């Protein structure tokens, strides 16, 4: 029989029937269409439960009697004793009311101590009024619900990252996922996917992992329209559209309402339930959250217009994108020379201060596989310009590394001492330094360590200009060749 028929035959409300089902007192079968099919045995059980609840037996007691763990007679005897105590209390309360009324005492002159002593008794039993309290209560646990929602949002953002990596190769997915476009797409994904998940499964990935489920007040799955309305109000009033900083305010207000037992607008006609609080759920949650972050990092690619094997034109375009983005005042021309940039002009910059020979290296297929930079001088010099060109070249070559490796090795080159010869592996780029120096010191403030600085002080006089250090000529000669080569 249907739940409507069961309501008519038992006189119980549908919410009571769902509650008793949740408590394991009845076990209806499921039809192919997902609806519950109640039997005559379920009907008889609910009638028994209704009677025992009217007699004041608690749910745990009824469950124990039903399973045979406690005889019915023993449970009724215990309830009789409770009722006797309640009857005695009622009699005392009636006598005190009569005495107070007969004394004519006003509220201002009332002395309660004497009358309270007459009413004191030891509280016993777990008596509950008949089925009035037998409904599924609104779920609190705000932090569990918050973490479930956070994981869901991370998954929607991750899906956008995958889409961006596939269909928007000109953008770095790590940047795009946090951009306005990524934010809008994540909102749309949540509005599109969450109602489907709630109406089909009654939960979302985050909720499922943490044991949460959403249903209507009768325990049935939400319709798509109900789920869509719920998701919209969660986004709007629960998350503030997850807009930066605004979401903190809305999340806090949601927390306050939850702890006060005040339902939020999206909880109207819906009920959230918690299956259990087993510890394994927390470990699984952390593991999946870490996996989402890890996969997101693995889809990362630098924000450059060209990826994969690069032609000469591709390489030069990437170099100039980085130069403009970083504020470098030069641009790489097709003939391999660095000239004054069209996007910036600094009248105090000495464009001929440090001539650099810049040579691209190619593989058998004609793709750029490396860069060779050479400086040679016997005059006052500063290698800051050399450092810029080296860093840009390294970033373009290293951009062919995808994922976590690209992130971990972004700044490895800064540890290389350019006053010494040697070979260094940085991510997927091999750096070979060949240095020739006779009584000459050159310095870039961001790449040499303290030991090298001490050597410079011993080798040459210097003057400080702003944050840079320019080393003056000490009769001598300096040459440095740095070759960057892809090793993948």
HELIX and SHEET records of a PDB file:
HELIX    1   1 UNK A    3  UNK A   10  1                                   8    
HELIX    2   2 UNK A   14  UNK A   22  1                                   9    
HELIX    3   3 UNK A   40  UNK A   54  1                                  15    
HELIX    4   4 UNK A   59  UNK A   66  1                                   8    
HELIX    5   5 UNK A   72  UNK A  103  1                                  32    
HELIX    6   6 UNK A  107  UNK A  109  5                                   3    
HELIX    7   7 UNK A  112  UNK A  119  1                                   8    
HELIX    8   8 UNK A  131  UNK A  133  5                                   3    
HELIX    9   9 UNK A  142  UNK A  167  1                                  26    
HELIX   10  10 UNK A  173  UNK A  176  1                                   4    
HELIX   11  11 UNK A  180  UNK A  201  1                                  22    
HELIX   12  12 UNK A  205  UNK A  209  1                                   5    
HELIX   13  13 UNK A  224  UNK A  233  1                                  10    
HELIX   14  14 UNK A  234  UNK A  238  3                                   5    
HELIX   15  15 UNK A  240  UNK A  242  5                                   3    
HELIX   16  16 UNK A  246  UNK A  260  1                                  15    
HELIX   17  17 UNK A  265  UNK A  267  5                                   3    
HELIX   18  18 UNK A  279  UNK A  298  1                                  20    
HELIX   19  19 UNK A  312  UNK A  326  1                                  15    
HELIX   20  20 UNK A  384  UNK A  398  1                                  15    
HELIX   21  21 UNK A  404  UNK A  408  1                                   5    
HELIX   22  22 UNK A  412  UNK A  415  5                                   4    
HELIX   23  23 UNK A  450  UNK A  459  1                                  10    
SHEET    1   A 2 UNK A  29  UNK A  30  0                                        
SHEET    2   A 2 UNK A  36  UNK A  37 -1                                        
SHEET    1   B 2 UNK A 212  UNK A 216  0                                        
SHEET    2   B 2 UNK A 270  UNK A 274 -1                                        
SHEET    1   C 2 UNK A 330  UNK A 332  0                                        
SHEET    2   C 2 UNK A 338  UNK A 340 -1                                        
SHEET    1   D 5 UNK A 356  UNK A 362  0                                        
SHEET    2   D 5 UNK A 368  UNK A 377 -1                                        
SHEET    3   D 5 UNK A 477  UNK A 486 -1                                        
SHEET    4   D 5 UNK A 429  UNK A 438 -1                                        
SHEET    5   D 5 UNK A 422  UNK A 426 -1                                        
SHEET    1   E 2 UNK A 462  UNK A 465  0                                        
SHEET    2   E 2 UNK A 468  UNK A 471 -1                                        
END                                                                             
